[in-house]
Amino acid sequence: MTRITLTIRTMTFQEASQLRLHNRGLVLEHQGRSYHLSAGTSDRIQIFQQSVCLYVLTSNNALGYLGLDAYMPDEPDPVNTVFLHYENDIAEILGKGWEEMEPEDIVTRLQDYLI
């Protein structure tokens, strides 16, 4: 698994309208494709690639959540996701001291929980 840096932008009004969204979301662009992110503008977003799959790790310390989305090349929306709403949920899955874990290790552990 390799951490990569990609372009993330806010959806255009037209894109949001086509998706029937009230708020413009974030879009990840990679190799001429666009992926709809589940992240908010105040989230920390880290992107990893393994084979053809992209993994987007989203966290927000202030709101206490952590999520992992998996994307395939021809799918603009996540094909699998896991979202942990509370710090207690995160600690239950990742263990105490998870805040000190490397992001790659967090992604590897959360892959087992993708639905």
N, C-alpha and C positions, 0 to 999 in steps of 0.2 A: 504494500500500500504506500502510495506516494502523496505527500501533501502538495497541492498545486495552488497557484494564484490565478484567478480568473476575473473577468469583468462582471461586476454586479451593478445593475442599473434599476431605476424605478420604471415601472410600466408606463407606457404612454396612456393618455386618456382613452384613445381608441382601443388599445389592447384590453384595458380594464373593462370598457364598455362591452366588447365582444365576449368577454368571460362573465359578464353580468356581475361585476364586482363593484361595490360602493366605494372602496378605497383602492388606490393604485398599489399594487404589490411590488415585490422585487423579482427581478429576472436575472438569471445567471446565463451568460453566453459562453459557449464552448464549441469550437470547431464548426461554426456556422449554424449552430442550433441554439434554441432558447429554452430554458427550463424555468418553470414557475416555482419560486421558493416559498416555503411556509414561514419564513423568518420575517421579523419586523425590523424596522429601521434602527432600533436601539439594540438589537441582538448582536452578539459576536458570532460571526459566520466563518467556519473553516471548511475547506474543501479538500477531498482526498479522491484519488483514482486508484482503482484496482481492476485490472483488465479493462473491459469496456464500461464498467459501472462507475458512476460518480456517487460519492457519499458526502452529504452536507451535514456537518455537525453545527447545531445552533444552540447557543446558550445565552441566558440572561440572568446574571447574578442578582440584580436588583429584584427581579420577579421570581427568582428561584426555580427556573425550569431548564431542561436540557432535552434536545431532540436530535434524532438522526433520520435523515431521509435518503433513500437510495433511488437513483435515476438511471434509466437505460437510454441509449442513444436516440431512439425514435419516439420517446415518451416525454412530453413536456412537463408532465406532473409526476410526482414520486410514485414509484411502483411498490415501494414498501416504506413503512415509517414506524418509528417508536418515539413516543413523547412522554417524558416524565415531568409531571406537573409540580412536584414539590421536592424540596431537598431531602426529605425522609425517603421518598421513593427512589431518588438517585442513590442515596447511601445504601439502601436495601439491595439495589442491583449491582452497584460498583464497589461498595464497601466504604468504610470510614476512611477519611483522608483522600477521597476521590478527587478533591480539588487540586491535589498535588500530582495527579496522574498526567502523563503526556497525552495530548489529544488523540494520537494514533492508537494508544492503548484503550482509550475510551471508545473509539469507533469499533475496534476489534471486539471488545466486550459487548457492545450494543448490537452488533450484527446478529448475535444469537437471538435477539428479541424482536427483530424485524418481522412485521406481520404482512 
